[in-house]
Amino acid sequence: MNSHEHQPDFSQGVAFVRGRYVPIAEAAIPITDWGFLRSDAAYDVVTVWEGAFFRLDAHLERFEKSCARFRLNPGLAPAQITDILTQCVRLSGLKSSYVEMICTRGQPPWGSRDPRQAVNQFYAFAVPYVWIANEEQRKRGLHVQISDVERISPRSVDPTAKNYHWNDMTMGLLGALDAGAESVVLTDGAGNVVEGPGFNIFSVKNGVITTPDRGVLEGITRRTVIEMAQSRSIPVQLGTLSADALRASDEVFLSTSGGGVLPVTKVDNQAIGSGNVGPVTQSLTALYWEWHEDPRYKTVIQYA
Ligand SMILES: *Cc1c(COP(=O)(O)O)cnc(C)c1O
């Protein structure tokens, strides 16, 4: 280091890369890591709201399962991962943050194409909180399109392990954006909706909430929605949700760590119900933020 050395700027976010904490803009992985070359990785995203992680244990547990499913081993216990994530957030100073943990395949020795010989790698980063819907969209509801792009078959890539096989999502999203919608929901090829880029989907009809039970990542926010509905005695049905049933809903909403419960007021350019954000969606949204105060779900961060 030379005399020009200065304090790194961590304010835009911090990454943990192979044992070091670096400003997010400087974070990089080797081009030969199969995480990049093969999308060969498992990941998870947990959020920090007003200085505390929300449902950290649930995210760590799911991350462990996702890694095991893909025969990846981050080589760190949940408590060690917690320390790294906490340090990323602490260094950034962010009180509300989007925190990602990743395990990649790494790379096998030169000349080998045997994934068992690869040294798996762990990465993490904390950046400012990410909203899947902007403020206006959260107020008036998102406009989504049901894509004719099929979600990758669960028989090909297990959707219950959080992964980066997103070409279906991205192509679907591009089509939806081109058509003037704001986001996209993919189907299973049998006329049922499954999920969209980073979120689960829910329909409310005659007071009953329905969300797909297969072909989806079991979102932690989805779990929170189910538990919140139970706490309010709103019936929840886990099962198939046809595209037609979705269009005929009284209310539609999404769930994601990127903003919680997000209203949808148009599907395929047709108004859902009254065309306004409905009462079930509104009450679950309010409860989602209330639950952030609940000591059962928060892990408070000690900032320096
Ligand atoms: C992350 C993700 C979700 C939402 O999961 P949360 O734990 O609620 O954030 C849903 N579907 C896919 C494909 C995802 O990657």
The ligand as an SDF file (V2000), in Angstrom:
LIG
                    3D

 15 15  0  0  0  0  0  0  0  0999 V2000
  -36.1500  -15.5290   -3.8090 C   0  0  0  0  0  0  0  0  0  0  0  0
  -37.2650  -16.0270   -4.6780 C   0  0  0  0  0  0  0  0  0  0  0  0
  -38.6150  -15.9690   -4.2670 C   0  0  0  0  0  0  0  0  0  0  0  0
  -39.0580  -15.2750   -2.9980 C   0  0  0  0  0  0  0  0  0  0  0  0
  -38.5100  -15.8140   -1.8310 O   0  0  0  0  0  0  0  0  0  0  0  0
  -38.4090  -14.9530   -0.5010 P   0  0  0  0  0  0  0  0  0  0  0  0
  -37.7110  -15.8580    0.4610 O   0  0  0  0  0  0  0  0  0  0  0  0
  -39.8010  -14.6360   -0.0760 O   0  0  0  0  0  0  0  0  0  0  0  0
  -37.6530  -13.7120   -0.8260 O   0  0  0  0  0  0  0  0  0  0  0  0
  -39.5540  -16.5770   -5.0800 C   0  0  0  0  0  0  0  0  0  0  0  0
  -39.2110  -17.1650   -6.2490 N   0  0  0  0  0  0  0  0  0  0  0  0
  -37.9410  -17.1990   -6.6830 C   0  0  0  0  0  0  0  0  0  0  0  0
  -37.6220  -17.8490   -7.9850 C   0  0  0  0  0  0  0  0  0  0  0  0
  -36.9260  -16.6340   -5.9220 C   0  0  0  0  0  0  0  0  0  0  0  0
  -35.6610  -16.6520   -6.3630 O   0  0  0  0  0  0  0  0  0  0  0  0
  1  2  1  0
  2  3  1  0
  2 14  2  0
  3  4  1  0
  3 10  2  0
  4  5  1  0
  5  6  1  0
  6  7  2  0
  6  8  1  0
  6  9  1  0
 10 11  1  0
 11 12  2  0
 12 13  1  0
 12 14  1  0
 14 15  1  0
M  END
$$$$
